[in-house]
Amino acid sequence: KTKEAIQIADNINQGSERIKAFIDLGKTPTFKEAQNCLPMISSENNQGAIIKGMSENIYEQMESSKAVNPYLHNYSENTHYLSNILFHQAKMACFFKEERNEEKLDMLSEVLNIKDWRRISASSKFY
């Protein structure tokens, strides 16, 4: 099934649509499934699109992701996608953790503009 999806995506001629298809493959249900696709893909651009999809999948999750550490361990050299991971961490720290970790938020604030998130989460009734 995964091999078929990769073959179909690889046969798309229009570059932007092919990249979008590989990004979508990176958003497969589990991090491990997406990671297992990479050795089957020869093109670095298509592999990069899968890795981008993996980071977007983490970013879009509304709960703590177990994929954060494996992603950082394996793909941290793809620095242009790290903002997805950092925003996910900031979102979790601001809105989904029972206790706010101000030290973590301070560190994230050094590289992300999350002051509005911090203000909103501080004034919410959740804390």
Secondary structure, DSSP 8 states (H G I E B T S, - for coil): -HHHHHHHHHT--SHHHHHHHHHHHHTSSSHHHHHHHGGG---HHHHHHHHHHHHHHHHH-SS--TTHHHHHHHHTT-GGGHHHHHHHHHHIIIII-SS--HHHHHHHHTTS--HHHHHHHHHSTT-
